Amino acid sequence: MNSTLGFIKLLRPVNLLIIVFTMYAMRWGVLHAIADHHGLVQGFLLEEWKFGLMVLVMVLLAAAGNMINDYFDLKVDRVNKPEKVIVGRVVKRRVVMAGHHAFNVLATLITVWLAWDQNDWRLILFPVTMAALLWFYSLLFKKQVWIGNFVVSLLVAVVPVWAGFIEVPKLAHAFTLTGGNGNAFSFDSWQWLIGYAGFAFWTTMIREAQKDIEDTEGDKAGGFTTIPIAWGEKGAKRYIIGLFTVLFVAIAITLWAIRGYVPNETSFFIFAAMVVAAIFIPALVSLRFTWIARKKAHYGVASKWSKILMAGGLIIGALMPLWL
């Protein structure tokens, strides 16, 4: 593997593409469907290329976070996945650190321009806060029981919110000017975006706990105090089962609440079928593999099924115009 390919692999391009898909699913799936639901006909007000810059900001921050995470995880990765170690072997450590800083600076500069263009200087808080959290997550938080999982889940949850941060206020204001109920549109939009943020947060908490059990050996070598190291494998399993229980309750509540929101029974049936197929069944499979796991590979399978259920949630959002 040459250094260029190694650098690209460090960025985790598949995960970056998932971020891109998430933001466009929130824009053209969720927000577009809600705008139609409220009778808002003028379309999006934030130009597509400016939304593309918002997507680029999130991609750059995530890529920078991936680089610094592998930089600080070198000792752990040599135990957990020695065949996949890139930092210090394929790509020089100083190149990784320089790339991390360059991506963060570029993300911040783009956001500064967006803040100036939109006259909303709150935007700058996003890259600054995320870059700081990603740095301290890799350096400190991920070594602490539960805290690391909470921080990375919180960072994942920011993506759906960021997708609507500029657009929702613009559309709500335009809706009000045309005689519509801008407050109702804004409430609905944030209800869905924050709902997706909550889904992303909770499913990431599940997957991170599964990965912690899978990586216990290397984490011990790195001096980490993760959930399975602090509570034992059985304690970590009980914790994951508790997280899944809350997820199943949330699915049931969502199905109950959505029935009065969608326009007809056919729409509800489509939504319910997608939830069962794309979220409930993968969650059950992931839970089963977690419950019966006796070796590292089993937790790897459980983690992959958790990733499938996360993707399932995104697909439902992207297809929202079909059932709302």
MIKEVEX-421566 format. One record per residue (C-alpha): residue number from 1; x, y, z. Coordinates in steps of 0.05 Angstrom, whole numbers. Layout:
<sites>
<site num="NUM" u="X" v="Y" w="Z"/>
...
</sites>
This chain:
<sites>
<site num="1" u="0" v="0" w="0"/>
<site num="2" u="29" v="68" w="-19"/>
<site num="3" u="25" v="129" w="25"/>
<site num="4" u="-30" v="163" w="-17"/>
<site num="5" u="-76" v="103" w="-12"/>
<site num="6" u="-59" v="96" w="62"/>
<site num="7" u="-77" v="169" w="74"/>
<site num="8" u="-144" v="160" w="39"/>
<site num="9" u="-159" v="98" w="81"/>
<site num="10" u="-143" v="138" w="144"/>
<site num="11" u="-200" v="185" w="126"/>
<site num="12" u="-250" v="126" w="125"/>
<site num="13" u="-284" v="147" w="60"/>
<site num="14" u="-344" v="101" w="70"/>
<site num="15" u="-360" v="136" w="135"/>
<site num="16" u="-352" v="203" w="102"/>
<site num="17" u="-400" v="182" w="46"/>
<site num="18" u="-450" v="163" w="101"/>
<site num="19" u="-445" v="233" w="128"/>
<site num="20" u="-459" v="262" w="59"/>
<site num="21" u="-518" v="215" w="50"/>
<site num="22" u="-545" v="233" w="119"/>
<site num="23" u="-544" v="308" w="106"/>
<site num="24" u="-577" v="302" w="37"/>
<site num="25" u="-628" v="252" w="66"/>
<site num="26" u="-646" v="304" w="119"/>
<site num="27" u="-651" v="359" w="66"/>
<site num="28" u="-685" v="324" w="7"/>
<site num="29" u="-721" v="271" w="47"/>
<site num="30" u="-743" v="298" w="114"/>
<site num="31" u="-745" v="374" w="104"/>
<site num="32" u="-773" v="369" w="33"/>
<site num="33" u="-829" v="323" w="57"/>
<site num="34" u="-846" v="368" w="116"/>
<site num="35" u="-847" v="430" w="71"/>
<site num="36" u="-896" v="394" w="24"/>
<site num="37" u="-937" v="370" w="84"/>
<site num="38" u="-946" v="443" w="105"/>
<site num="39" u="-960" v="468" w="35"/>
<site num="40" u="-895" v="506" w="27"/>
<site num="41" u="-885" v="510" w="-48"/>
<site num="42" u="-826" v="557" w="-62"/>
<site num="43" u="-772" v="504" w="-50"/>
<site num="44" u="-707" v="510" w="-10"/>
<site num="45" u="-680" v="580" w="1"/>
<site num="46" u="-608" v="561" w="16"/>
<site num="47" u="-572" v="553" w="-50"/>
<site num="48" u="-551" v="481" w="-64"/>
<site num="49" u="-477" v="498" w="-70"/>
<site num="50" u="-479" v="532" w="-1"/>
<site num="51" u="-512" v="471" w="29"/>
<site num="52" u="-456" v="432" w="-5"/>
<site num="53" u="-406" v="474" w="34"/>
<site num="54" u="-443" v="455" w="98"/>
<site num="55" u="-435" v="382" w="79"/>
<site num="56" u="-361" v="394" w="64"/>
<site num="57" u="-351" v="425" w="133"/>
<site num="58" u="-379" v="363" w="167"/>
<site num="59" u="-338" v="316" w="122"/>
<site num="60" u="-273" v="354" w="136"/>
<site num="61" u="-285" v="353" w="211"/>
<site num="62" u="-301" v="279" w="210"/>
<site num="63" u="-239" v="264" w="168"/>
<site num="64" u="-196" v="305" w="215"/>
<site num="65" u="-226" v="267" w="274"/>
<site num="66" u="-212" v="200" w="240"/>
<site num="67" u="-139" v="219" w="230"/>
<site num="68" u="-127" v="242" w="301"/>
<site num="69" u="-163" v="181" w="328"/>
<site num="70" u="-116" v="134" w="291"/>
<site num="71" u="-57" v="177" w="311"/>
<site num="72" u="-71" v="169" w="385"/>
<site num="73" u="-96" v="96" w="378"/>
<site num="74" u="-31" v="69" w="349"/>
<site num="75" u="-14" v="25" w="409"/>
<site num="76" u="-85" v="-2" w="415"/>
<site num="77" u="-92" v="-16" w="341"/>
<site num="78" u="-27" v="-56" w="340"/>
<site num="79" u="-63" v="-105" w="386"/>
<site num="80" u="-135" v="-102" w="360"/>
<site num="81" u="-121" v="-98" w="285"/>
<site num="82" u="-46" v="-101" w="271"/>
<site num="83" u="-57" v="-116" w="197"/>
<site num="84" u="-94" v="-50" w="188"/>
<site num="85" u="-45" v="-3" w="222"/>
<site num="86" u="-28" v="55" w="175"/>
<site num="87" u="-1" v="110" w="220"/>
<site num="88" u="75" v="106" w="227"/>
<site num="89" u="79" v="48" w="178"/>
<site num="90" u="48" v="72" w="113"/>
<site num="91" u="36" v="146" w="129"/>
<site num="92" u="85" v="185" w="172"/>
<site num="93" u="58" v="209" w="239"/>
<site num="94" u="75" v="282" w="224"/>
<site num="95" u="36" v="278" w="158"/>
<site num="96" u="-25" v="252" w="196"/>
<site num="97" u="-21" v="308" w="247"/>
<site num="98" u="-11" v="361" w="193"/>
<site num="99" u="-71" v="334" w="154"/>
<site num="100" u="-113" v="336" w="217"/>
<site num="101" u="-97" v="409" w="230"/>
<site num="102" u="-105" v="428" w="156"/>
<site num="103" u="-175" v="397" w="151"/>
<site num="104" u="-198" v="430" w="215"/>
<site num="105" u="-173" v="498" w="193"/>
<site num="106" u="-206" v="491" w="125"/>
<site num="107" u="-272" v="470" w="157"/>
<site num="108" u="-269" v="530" w="203"/>
<site num="109" u="-252" v="579" w="147"/>
<site num="110" u="-311" v="554" w="105"/>
<site num="111" u="-357" v="561" w="165"/>
<site num="112" u="-332" v="632" w="178"/>
<site num="113" u="-351" v="650" w="107"/>
<site num="114" u="-420" v="617" w="115"/>
<site num="115" u="-430" v="655" w="180"/>
<site num="116" u="-413" v="721" w="145"/>
<site num="117" u="-457" v="704" w="85"/>
<site num="118" u="-517" v="685" w="128"/>
<site num="119" u="-503" v="738" w="181"/>
<site num="120" u="-506" v="684" w="235"/>
<site num="121" u="-442" v="679" w="274"/>
<site num="122" u="-468" v="622" w="316"/>
<site num="123" u="-448" v="577" w="259"/>
<site num="124" u="-375" v="583" w="279"/>
<site num="125" u="-390" v="545" w="344"/>
<site num="126" u="-401" v="481" w="305"/>
<site num="127" u="-331" v="469" w="276"/>
<site num="128" u="-295" v="497" w="336"/>
<site num="129" u="-334" v="455" w="386"/>
<site num="130" u="-332" v="392" w="343"/>
<site num="131" u="-257" v="398" w="330"/>
<site num="132" u="-243" v="407" w="404"/>
<site num="133" u="-287" v="349" w="424"/>
<site num="134" u="-257" v="303" w="372"/>
<site num="135" u="-187" v="320" w="396"/>
<site num="136" u="-202" v="309" w="469"/>
<site num="137" u="-243" v="247" w="452"/>
<site num="138" u="-183" v="215" w="418"/>
<site num="139" u="-134" v="239" w="471"/>
<site num="140" u="-174" v="231" w="535"/>
<site num="141" u="-249" v="217" w="534"/>
<site num="142" u="-247" v="149" w="498"/>
<site num="143" u="-203" v="122" w="553"/>
<site num="144" u="-256" v="135" w="606"/>
<site num="145" u="-315" v="90" w="621"/>
<site num="146" u="-378" v="111" w="584"/>
<site num="147" u="-355" v="184" w="573"/>
<site num="148" u="-320" v="167" w="507"/>
<site num="149" u="-382" v="132" w="480"/>
<site num="150" u="-426" v="190" w="500"/>
<site num="151" u="-381" v="242" w="466"/>
<site num="152" u="-374" v="205" w="400"/>
<site num="153" u="-450" v="191" w="399"/>
<site num="154" u="-463" v="265" w="411"/>
<site num="155" u="-418" v="283" w="353"/>
<site num="156" u="-454" v="235" w="307"/>
<site num="157" u="-521" v="265" w="329"/>
<site num="158" u="-498" v="335" w="307"/>
<site num="159" u="-501" v="316" w="233"/>
<site num="160" u="-578" v="317" w="224"/>
<site num="161" u="-583" v="381" w="264"/>
<site num="162" u="-529" v="415" w="223"/>
<site num="163" u="-567" v="397" w="159"/>
<site num="164" u="-625" v="442" w="180"/>
<site num="165" u="-590" v="496" w="219"/>
<site num="166" u="-593" v="548" w="164"/>
<site num="167" u="-651" v="522" w="122"/>
<site num="168" u="-705" v="513" w="174"/>
<site num="169" u="-706" v="586" w="200"/>
<site num="170" u="-704" v="612" w="128"/>
<site num="171" u="-764" v="569" w="107"/>
<site num="172" u="-803" v="584" w="170"/>
<site num="173" u="-794" v="659" w="159"/>
<site num="174" u="-815" v="653" w="86"/>
<site num="175" u="-876" v="611" w="106"/>
<site num="176" u="-898" v="664" w="155"/>
<site num="177" u="-891" v="719" w="103"/>
<site num="178" u="-937" v="681" w="56"/>
<site num="179" u="-990" v="674" w="109"/>
<site num="180" u="-972" v="605" w="133"/>
<site num="181" u="-957" v="580" w="203"/>
<site num="182" u="-881" v="586" w="205"/>
<site num="183" u="-879" v="565" w="278"/>
<site num="184" u="-915" v="500" w="263"/>
<site num="185" u="-868" v="485" w="205"/>
<site num="186" u="-807" v="501" w="248"/>
<site num="187" u="-832" v="457" w="305"/>
<site num="188" u="-846" v="398" w="258"/>
<site num="189" u="-778" v="406" w="224"/>
<site num="190" u="-738" v="408" w="288"/>
<site num="191" u="-780" v="352" w="318"/>
<site num="192" u="-759" v="306" w="261"/>
<site num="193" u="-687" v="329" w="256"/>
<site num="194" u="-677" v="323" w="331"/>
<site num="195" u="-713" v="257" w="329"/>
<site num="196" u="-662" v="232" w="278"/>
<site num="197" u="-606" v="261" w="320"/>
<site num="198" u="-633" v="222" w="379"/>
<site num="199" u="-636" v="158" w="337"/>
<site num="200" u="-565" v="169" w="313"/>
<site num="201" u="-542" v="182" w="384"/>
<site num="202" u="-575" v="121" w="414"/>
<site num="203" u="-555" v="71" w="360"/>
<site num="204" u="-484" v="97" w="362"/>
<site num="205" u="-483" v="86" w="438"/>
<site num="206" u="-504" v="14" w="424"/>
<site num="207" u="-452" v="2" w="371"/>
<site num="208" u="-395" v="35" w="410"/>
<site num="209" u="-410" v="-11" w="469"/>
<site num="210" u="-408" v="-72" w="423"/>
<site num="211" u="-342" v="-48" w="394"/>
<site num="212" u="-315" v="-38" w="464"/>
<site num="213" u="-326" v="-111" w="481"/>
<site num="214" u="-296" v="-132" w="414"/>
<site num="215" u="-234" v="-89" w="426"/>
<site num="216" u="-224" v="-105" w="500"/>
<site num="217" u="-155" v="-137" w="492"/>
<site num="218" u="-125" v="-78" w="456"/>
<site num="219" u="-160" v="-27" w="501"/>
<site num="220" u="-129" v="-59" w="562"/>
<site num="221" u="-60" v="-54" w="530"/>
<site num="222" u="-73" v="20" w="516"/>
<site num="223" u="-94" v="35" w="588"/>
<site num="224" u="-167" v="48" w="571"/>
<site num="225" u="-223" v="40" w="621"/>
<site num="226" u="-281" v="22" w="575"/>
<site num="227" u="-348" v="-7" w="597"/>
<site num="228" u="-328" v="-81" w="591"/>
<site num="229" u="-262" v="-68" w="627"/>
<site num="230" u="-297" v="-30" w="683"/>
<site num="231" u="-361" v="-72" w="689"/>
<site num="232" u="-339" v="-138" w="659"/>
<site num="233" u="-366" v="-172" w="597"/>
<site num="234" u="-432" v="-192" w="630"/>
<site num="235" u="-442" v="-122" w="656"/>
<site num="236" u="-429" v="-93" w="587"/>
<site num="237" u="-479" v="-142" w="557"/>
<site num="238" u="-533" v="-121" w="607"/>
<site num="239" u="-519" v="-49" w="591"/>
<site num="240" u="-527" v="-61" w="516"/>
<site num="241" u="-591" v="-100" w="528"/>
<site num="242" u="-617" v="-40" w="568"/>
<site num="243" u="-601" v="6" w="509"/>
<site num="244" u="-637" v="-39" w="461"/>
<site num="245" u="-697" v="-42" w="507"/>
<site num="246" u="-703" v="34" w="506"/>
<site num="247" u="-695" v="33" w="430"/>
<site num="248" u="-753" v="-17" w="423"/>
<site num="249" u="-797" v="25" w="469"/>
<site num="250" u="-780" v="87" w="427"/>
<site num="251" u="-798" v="50" w="363"/>
<site num="252" u="-866" v="31" w="392"/>
<site num="253" u="-879" v="103" w="415"/>
<site num="254" u="-859" v="129" w="346"/>
<site num="255" u="-907" v="81" w="311"/>
<site num="256" u="-963" v="102" w="358"/>
<site num="257" u="-950" v="176" w="349"/>
<site num="258" u="-940" v="174" w="273"/>
<site num="259" u="-1009" v="145" w="260"/>
<site num="260" u="-1042" v="212" w="273"/>
<site num="261" u="-989" v="250" w="234"/>
<site num="262" u="-989" v="215" w="166"/>
<site num="263" u="-1045" v="231" w="117"/>
<site num="264" u="-1077" v="161" w="112"/>
<site num="265" u="-1074" v="88" w="132"/>
<site num="266" u="-1034" v="69" w="70"/>
<site num="267" u="-979" v="119" w="89"/>
<site num="268" u="-978" v="91" w="160"/>
<site num="269" u="-973" v="19" w="133"/>
<site num="270" u="-914" v="38" w="88"/>
<site num="271" u="-878" v="73" w="146"/>
<site num="272" u="-891" v="16" w="195"/>
<site num="273" u="-867" v="-36" w="145"/>
<site num="274" u="-803" v="3" w="133"/>
<site num="275" u="-790" v="11" w="207"/>
<site num="276" u="-799" v="-64" w="219"/>
<site num="277" u="-756" v="-84" w="160"/>
<site num="278" u="-701" v="-31" w="166"/>
<site num="279" u="-696" v="-19" w="241"/>
<site num="280" u="-733" v="-70" w="284"/>
<site num="281" u="-708" v="-134" w="251"/>
<site num="282" u="-635" v="-112" w="246"/>
<site num="283" u="-639" v="-89" w="319"/>
<site num="284" u="-665" v="-158" w="340"/>
<site num="285" u="-610" v="-193" w="302"/>
<site num="286" u="-557" v="-147" w="332"/>
<site num="287" u="-586" v="-159" w="402"/>
<site num="288" u="-586" v="-235" w="391"/>
<site num="289" u="-513" v="-236" w="370"/>
<site num="290" u="-495" v="-193" w="430"/>
<site num="291" u="-533" v="-240" w="477"/>
<site num="292" u="-502" v="-305" w="450"/>
<site num="293" u="-432" v="-277" w="438"/>
<site num="294" u="-377" v="-320" w="464"/>
<site num="295" u="-318" v="-292" w="425"/>
<site num="296" u="-293" v="-229" w="392"/>
<site num="297" u="-321" v="-245" w="323"/>
<site num="298" u="-392" v="-250" w="350"/>
<site num="299" u="-389" v="-178" w="375"/>
<site num="300" u="-362" v="-157" w="307"/>
<site num="301" u="-424" v="-187" w="274"/>
<site num="302" u="-470" v="-153" w="325"/>
<site num="303" u="-435" v="-86" w="311"/>
<site num="304" u="-445" v="-95" w="236"/>
<site num="305" u="-520" v="-108" w="246"/>
<site num="306" u="-524" v="-45" w="288"/>
<site num="307" u="-493" v="-7" w="230"/>
<site num="308" u="-547" v="-37" w="184"/>
<site num="309" u="-602" v="-12" w="230"/>
<site num="310" u="-570" v="57" w="230"/>
<site num="311" u="-569" v="56" w="154"/>
<site num="312" u="-642" v="33" w="155"/>
<site num="313" u="-663" v="94" w="194"/>
<site num="314" u="-628" v="139" w="143"/>
<site num="315" u="-663" v="104" w="85"/>
<site num="316" u="-731" v="115" w="117"/>
<site num="317" u="-714" v="189" w="123"/>
<site num="318" u="-691" v="193" w="51"/>
<site num="319" u="-757" v="161" w="29"/>
<site num="320" u="-800" v="205" w="73"/>
<site num="321" u="-833" v="240" w="13"/>
<site num="322" u="-862" v="172" w="-7"/>
<site num="323" u="-900" v="161" w="57"/>
<site num="324" u="-916" v="231" w="85"/>
</sites>
